Amino acid sequence: MPELLVLCFMLIPQLVAGVFAKNMGKSFWFWFFISFLIPIVSLIVLLFLDNKKEERQGYELADHVKKRDKPQLPTNS
């Protein structure tokens, strides 16, 4: 019985890493197994990775493209 409790306690970092990765839009199982190899380091790495689920507006156009898209008004020369 105590072995079962120790096993459950040892799975906590793996589950935390997997759930945290899934919430960030990454693979649950990949980070779950990575955290078996390096439990605390994997959590630290996850904290510094970009969030894939973050809503992004897209890429900003370069200045010369913005100018080209604006309609040119005819000038009286």
Distance bins in CASP14 RR format, pairs under 12 A and 6 or more apart:
PFRMAT RR
TARGET T0000
AUTHOR 0000-0000-0000
RMODE 2
METHOD distances of the structure
MODEL  1
1 7 0 0 0 0 0 1 0 0 0 0 0
1 8 0 0 0 0 0 1 0 0 0 0 0
2 8 0 0 0 0 0 1 0 0 0 0 0
2 9 0 0 0 0 0 1 0 0 0 0 0
3 9 0 0 0 0 0 1 0 0 0 0 0
3 10 0 0 0 0 0 1 0 0 0 0 0
4 10 0 0 0 0 0 1 0 0 0 0 0
4 11 0 0 0 0 0 1 0 0 0 0 0
5 11 0 0 0 0 0 1 0 0 0 0 0
5 12 0 0 0 0 0 1 0 0 0 0 0
6 12 0 0 0 0 0 1 0 0 0 0 0
7 14 0 0 0 0 0 1 0 0 0 0 0
8 14 0 0 0 0 0 1 0 0 0 0 0
8 15 0 0 0 0 1 0 0 0 0 0 0
9 15 0 0 0 0 0 1 0 0 0 0 0
9 39 0 0 0 0 0 1 0 0 0 0 0
10 35 0 0 0 0 0 1 0 0 0 0 0
10 36 0 0 0 0 1 0 0 0 0 0 0
10 39 0 0 0 0 1 0 0 0 0 0 0
11 17 0 0 0 0 0 1 0 0 0 0 0
11 18 0 0 0 0 0 1 0 0 0 0 0
11 19 0 0 0 0 0 1 0 0 0 0 0
11 32 0 0 0 0 1 0 0 0 0 0 0
11 35 0 0 0 0 1 0 0 0 0 0 0
11 36 0 0 0 0 1 0 0 0 0 0 0
11 39 0 0 0 0 0 1 0 0 0 0 0
12 18 0 0 0 0 0 1 0 0 0 0 0
12 19 0 0 0 0 0 1 0 0 0 0 0
12 32 0 0 0 0 0 1 0 0 0 0 0
12 35 0 0 0 0 0 1 0 0 0 0 0
12 39 0 0 0 0 1 0 0 0 0 0 0
12 40 0 0 0 0 0 1 0 0 0 0 0
12 43 0 0 0 0 0 1 0 0 0 0 0
13 19 0 0 0 0 0 1 0 0 0 0 0
13 20 0 0 0 0 0 1 0 0 0 0 0
13 31 0 0 0 0 0 1 0 0 0 0 0
13 32 0 0 0 0 1 0 0 0 0 0 0
13 34 0 0 0 0 0 1 0 0 0 0 0
13 35 1 0 1 0 0 0 0 0 0 0 0
13 36 0 0 0 0 1 0 0 0 0 0 0
13 37 0 0 0 0 0 1 0 0 0 0 0
13 38 0 0 0 0 1 0 0 0 0 0 0
13 39 1 0 1 0 0 0 0 0 0 0 0
13 40 1 0 0 1 0 0 0 0 0 0 0
13 41 0 0 0 0 0 1 0 0 0 0 0
13 42 1 0 0 1 0 0 0 0 0 0 0
13 43 1 0 0 1 0 0 0 0 0 0 0
13 44 0 0 0 0 0 1 0 0 0 0 0
13 46 0 0 0 0 0 1 0 0 0 0 0
14 20 0 0 0 0 0 1 0 0 0 0 0
14 21 0 0 0 0 0 1 0 0 0 0 0
14 28 0 0 0 0 0 1 0 0 0 0 0
14 29 0 0 0 0 0 1 0 0 0 0 0
14 30 0 0 0 0 0 1 0 0 0 0 0
14 31 0 0 0 0 1 0 0 0 0 0 0
14 32 1 0 1 0 0 0 0 0 0 0 0
14 33 1 0 0 1 0 0 0 0 0 0 0
14 34 0 0 0 0 1 0 0 0 0 0 0
14 35 1 0 1 0 0 0 0 0 0 0 0
14 36 1 0 0 1 0 0 0 0 0 0 0
14 37 0 0 0 0 0 1 0 0 0 0 0
14 38 0 0 0 0 0 1 0 0 0 0 0
14 39 1 0 0 1 0 0 0 0 0 0 0
14 40 0 0 0 0 0 1 0 0 0 0 0
14 42 0 0 0 0 1 0 0 0 0 0 0
14 43 0 0 0 0 1 0 0 0 0 0 0
15 21 0 0 0 0 0 1 0 0 0 0 0
15 22 0 0 0 0 0 1 0 0 0 0 0
15 28 0 0 0 0 1 0 0 0 0 0 0
15 29 0 0 0 0 0 1 0 0 0 0 0
15 31 0 0 0 0 0 1 0 0 0 0 0
15 32 1 0 0 1 0 0 0 0 0 0 0
15 35 0 0 0 0 1 0 0 0 0 0 0
15 36 0 0 0 0 0 1 0 0 0 0 0
15 39 0 0 0 0 0 1 0 0 0 0 0
15 42 0 0 0 0 0 1 0 0 0 0 0
15 43 0 0 0 0 0 1 0 0 0 0 0
16 22 0 0 0 0 0 1 0 0 0 0 0
16 23 0 0 0 0 0 1 0 0 0 0 0
16 28 0 0 0 0 0 1 0 0 0 0 0
16 31 0 0 0 0 1 0 0 0 0 0 0
16 32 0 0 0 0 1 0 0 0 0 0 0
16 35 1 0 0 1 0 0 0 0 0 0 0
16 39 0 0 0 0 1 0 0 0 0 0 0
16 40 0 0 0 0 0 1 0 0 0 0 0
16 42 0 0 0 0 1 0 0 0 0 0 0
16 43 1 0 0 1 0 0 0 0 0 0 0
16 46 0 0 0 0 1 0 0 0 0 0 0
16 47 0 0 0 0 0 1 0 0 0 0 0
17 23 0 0 0 0 0 1 0 0 0 0 0
17 24 0 0 0 0 0 1 0 0 0 0 0
17 26 0 0 0 0 1 0 0 0 0 0 0
17 27 0 0 0 0 0 1 0 0 0 0 0
17 28 0 0 0 0 1 0 0 0 0 0 0
17 29 0 0 0 0 0 1 0 0 0 0 0
17 30 0 0 0 0 1 0 0 0 0 0 0
17 31 1 0 1 0 0 0 0 0 0 0 0
17 32 1 0 0 1 0 0 0 0 0 0 0
17 33 0 0 0 0 1 0 0 0 0 0 0
17 34 1 0 0 1 0 0 0 0 0 0 0
17 35 1 1 0 0 0 0 0 0 0 0 0
17 36 0 0 0 0 1 0 0 0 0 0 0
17 37 0 0 0 0 0 1 0 0 0 0 0
17 38 0 0 0 0 1 0 0 0 0 0 0
17 39 1 0 0 1 0 0 0 0 0 0 0
17 40 0 0 0 0 1 0 0 0 0 0 0
17 41 0 0 0 0 0 1 0 0 0 0 0
17 42 1 0 1 0 0 0 0 0 0 0 0
17 43 1 0 1 0 0 0 0 0 0 0 0
17 44 0 0 0 0 0 1 0 0 0 0 0
17 45 0 0 0 0 1 0 0 0 0 0 0
17 46 1 0 0 1 0 0 0 0 0 0 0
17 47 0 0 0 0 0 1 0 0 0 0 0
17 49 0 0 0 0 0 1 0 0 0 0 0
18 24 0 0 0 0 1 0 0 0 0 0 0
18 25 0 0 0 0 0 1 0 0 0 0 0
18 26 0 0 0 0 1 0 0 0 0 0 0
18 27 0 0 0 0 1 0 0 0 0 0 0
18 28 1 0 1 0 0 0 0 0 0 0 0
18 29 1 0 0 1 0 0 0 0 0 0 0
18 30 0 0 0 0 1 0 0 0 0 0 0
18 31 1 0 1 0 0 0 0 0 0 0 0
18 32 1 0 1 0 0 0 0 0 0 0 0
18 33 0 0 0 0 1 0 0 0 0 0 0
18 34 0 0 0 0 1 0 0 0 0 0 0
18 35 1 0 0 1 0 0 0 0 0 0 0
18 36 0 0 0 0 0 1 0 0 0 0 0
18 39 0 0 0 0 0 1 0 0 0 0 0
18 42 0 0 0 0 1 0 0 0 0 0 0
18 43 0 0 0 0 1 0 0 0 0 0 0
18 46 0 0 0 0 1 0 0 0 0 0 0
19 25 0 0 0 0 0 1 0 0 0 0 0
19 26 0 0 0 0 0 1 0 0 0 0 0
19 28 1 0 0 1 0 0 0 0 0 0 0
19 29 0 0 0 0 0 1 0 0 0 0 0
19 31 0 0 0 0 1 0 0 0 0 0 0
19 32 0 0 0 0 1 0 0 0 0 0 0
19 35 0 0 0 0 0 1 0 0 0 0 0
19 43 0 0 0 0 0 1 0 0 0 0 0
19 46 0 0 0 0 0 1 0 0 0 0 0
20 26 0 0 0 0 1 0 0 0 0 0 0
20 27 0 0 0 0 0 1 0 0 0 0 0
20 28 0 0 0 0 1 0 0 0 0 0 0
20 31 1 0 0 1 0 0 0 0 0 0 0
20 32 0 0 0 0 0 1 0 0 0 0 0
20 34 0 0 0 0 0 1 0 0 0 0 0
20 35 0 0 0 0 1 0 0 0 0 0 0
20 42 0 0 0 0 1 0 0 0 0 0 0
20 43 1 0 0 1 0 0 0 0 0 0 0
20 44 0 0 0 0 0 1 0 0 0 0 0
20 45 0 0 0 0 0 1 0 0 0 0 0
20 46 1 0 1 0 0 0 0 0 0 0 0
20 47 0 0 0 0 1 0 0 0 0 0 0
20 49 0 0 0 0 0 1 0 0 0 0 0
20 51 0 0 0 0 0 1 0 0 0 0 0
21 27 1 0 0 1 0 0 0 0 0 0 0
21 28 1 0 1 0 0 0 0 0 0 0 0
21 29 0 0 0 0 1 0 0 0 0 0 0
21 30 1 0 0 1 0 0 0 0 0 0 0
21 31 1 1 0 0 0 0 0 0 0 0 0
21 32 1 0 0 1 0 0 0 0 0 0 0
21 33 0 0 0 0 0 1 0 0 0 0 0
21 34 0 0 0 0 1 0 0 0 0 0 0
21 35 0 0 0 0 1 0 0 0 0 0 0
21 42 0 0 0 0 1 0 0 0 0 0 0
21 43 0 0 0 0 1 0 0 0 0 0 0
21 45 0 0 0 0 1 0 0 0 0 0 0
21 46 1 0 1 0 0 0 0 0 0 0 0
21 47 0 0 0 0 0 1 0 0 0 0 0
21 49 0 0 0 0 1 0 0 0 0 0 0
21 51 0 0 0 0 0 1 0 0 0 0 0
21 52 0 0 0 0 1 0 0 0 0 0 0
21 53 0 0 0 0 0 1 0 0 0 0 0
22 28 1 0 1 0 0 0 0 0 0 0 0
22 29 0 0 0 0 1 0 0 0 0 0 0
22 30 0 0 0 0 0 1 0 0 0 0 0
22 31 0 0 0 0 1 0 0 0 0 0 0
22 32 0 0 0 0 1 0 0 0 0 0 0
22 46 0 0 0 0 0 1 0 0 0 0 0
22 51 0 0 0 0 0 1 0 0 0 0 0
22 52 0 0 0 0 0 1 0 0 0 0 0
22 53 0 0 0 0 1 0 0 0 0 0 0
23 31 0 0 0 0 0 1 0 0 0 0 0
23 46 0 0 0 0 1 0 0 0 0 0 0
23 49 0 0 0 0 0 1 0 0 0 0 0
23 51 0 0 0 0 1 0 0 0 0 0 0
23 52 0 0 0 0 0 1 0 0 0 0 0
23 53 1 0 0 1 0 0 0 0 0 0 0
23 54 0 0 0 0 0 1 0 0 0 0 0
24 30 0 0 0 0 0 1 0 0 0 0 0
24 31 0 0 0 0 1 0 0 0 0 0 0
24 43 0 0 0 0 0 1 0 0 0 0 0
24 45 0 0 0 0 0 1 0 0 0 0 0
24 46 1 0 0 1 0 0 0 0 0 0 0
24 47 0 0 0 0 1 0 0 0 0 0 0
24 48 0 0 0 0 0 1 0 0 0 0 0
24 49 1 0 0 1 0 0 0 0 0 0 0
24 50 0 0 0 0 1 0 0 0 0 0 0
24 51 1 0 1 0 0 0 0 0 0 0 0
24 52 1 0 0 1 0 0 0 0 0 0 0
24 53 1 0 0 1 0 0 0 0 0 0 0
24 54 0 0 0 0 1 0 0 0 0 0 0
25 31 0 0 0 0 0 1 0 0 0 0 0
25 46 0 0 0 0 0 1 0 0 0 0 0
25 49 0 0 0 0 1 0 0 0 0 0 0
25 50 0 0 0 0 0 1 0 0 0 0 0
25 51 1 0 0 1 0 0 0 0 0 0 0
25 52 1 0 1 0 0 0 0 0 0 0 0
25 53 1 0 1 0 0 0 0 0 0 0 0
25 54 0 0 0 0 1 0 0 0 0 0 0
26 32 0 0 0 0 0 1 0 0 0 0 0
26 34 0 0 0 0 0 1 0 0 0 0 0
26 42 0 0 0 0 0 1 0 0 0 0 0
26 45 0 0 0 0 0 1 0 0 0 0 0
26 46 1 0 0 1 0 0 0 0 0 0 0
26 49 1 0 0 1 0 0 0 0 0 0 0
26 50 0 0 0 0 1 0 0 0 0 0 0
26 51 0 0 0 0 1 0 0 0 0 0 0
26 52 1 0 0 1 0 0 0 0 0 0 0
26 53 0 0 0 0 1 0 0 0 0 0 0
27 33 0 0 0 0 1 0 0 0 0 0 0
27 34 0 0 0 0 1 0 0 0 0 0 0
27 46 0 0 0 0 0 1 0 0 0 0 0
27 49 0 0 0 0 0 1 0 0 0 0 0
27 52 0 0 0 0 0 1 0 0 0 0 0
28 34 0 0 0 0 0 1 0 0 0 0 0
28 35 0 0 0 0 0 1 0 0 0 0 0
28 46 0 0 0 0 0 1 0 0 0 0 0
29 35 0 0 0 0 0 1 0 0 0 0 0
29 36 0 0 0 0 0 1 0 0 0 0 0
30 36 0 0 0 0 0 1 0 0 0 0 0
30 37 0 0 0 0 0 1 0 0 0 0 0
30 42 0 0 0 0 1 0 0 0 0 0 0
30 45 0 0 0 0 0 1 0 0 0 0 0
30 46 0 0 0 0 0 1 0 0 0 0 0
31 37 0 0 0 0 0 1 0 0 0 0 0
31 38 0 0 0 0 0 1 0 0 0 0 0
31 39 0 0 0 0 0 1 0 0 0 0 0
31 41 0 0 0 0 0 1 0 0 0 0 0
31 42 1 0 0 1 0 0 0 0 0 0 0
31 43 0 0 0 0 1 0 0 0 0 0 0
31 45 0 0 0 0 1 0 0 0 0 0 0
31 46 1 0 0 1 0 0 0 0 0 0 0
31 47 0 0 0 0 0 1 0 0 0 0 0
31 49 0 0 0 0 1 0 0 0 0 0 0
32 39 0 0 0 0 0 1 0 0 0 0 0
32 42 0 0 0 0 1 0 0 0 0 0 0
32 43 0 0 0 0 0 1 0 0 0 0 0
32 46 0 0 0 0 0 1 0 0 0 0 0
33 39 0 0 0 0 0 1 0 0 0 0 0
33 42 0 0 0 0 1 0 0 0 0 0 0
34 40 0 0 0 0 0 1 0 0 0 0 0
34 41 0 0 0 0 1 0 0 0 0 0 0
34 42 1 0 1 0 0 0 0 0 0 0 0
34 43 0 0 0 0 0 1 0 0 0 0 0
34 44 0 0 0 0 0 1 0 0 0 0 0
34 45 0 0 0 0 1 0 0 0 0 0 0
34 46 0 0 0 0 1 0 0 0 0 0 0
34 49 0 0 0 0 0 1 0 0 0 0 0
35 41 0 0 0 0 1 0 0 0 0 0 0
35 42 1 0 1 0 0 0 0 0 0 0 0
35 43 1 0 0 1 0 0 0 0 0 0 0
35 44 0 0 0 0 0 1 0 0 0 0 0
35 45 0 0 0 0 1 0 0 0 0 0 0
35 46 0 0 0 0 1 0 0 0 0 0 0
36 42 0 0 0 0 1 0 0 0 0 0 0
37 45 0 0 0 0 0 1 0 0 0 0 0
38 44 0 0 0 0 1 0 0 0 0 0 0
38 45 0 0 0 0 1 0 0 0 0 0 0
38 46 0 0 0 0 0 1 0 0 0 0 0
39 45 0 0 0 0 0 1 0 0 0 0 0
39 46 0 0 0 0 0 1 0 0 0 0 0
40 46 0 0 0 0 0 1 0 0 0 0 0
40 47 0 0 0 0 0 1 0 0 0 0 0
41 47 0 0 0 0 0 1 0 0 0 0 0
41 48 0 0 0 0 0 1 0 0 0 0 0
42 48 0 0 0 0 0 1 0 0 0 0 0
42 49 0 0 0 0 0 1 0 0 0 0 0
43 49 0 0 0 0 0 1 0 0 0 0 0
46 52 0 0 0 0 0 1 0 0 0 0 0
50 56 0 0 0 0 0 1 0 0 0 0 0
59 65 0 0 0 0 0 1 0 0 0 0 0
60 66 0 0 0 0 1 0 0 0 0 0 0
61 67 0 0 0 0 1 0 0 0 0 0 0
61 68 0 0 0 0 1 0 0 0 0 0 0
61 69 1 0 0 1 0 0 0 0 0 0 0
61 70 0 0 0 0 0 1 0 0 0 0 0
62 68 0 0 0 0 1 0 0 0 0 0 0
62 69 0 0 0 0 0 1 0 0 0 0 0
63 69 0 0 0 0 0 1 0 0 0 0 0
63 70 0 0 0 0 0 1 0 0 0 0 0
64 70 0 0 0 0 0 1 0 0 0 0 0
END
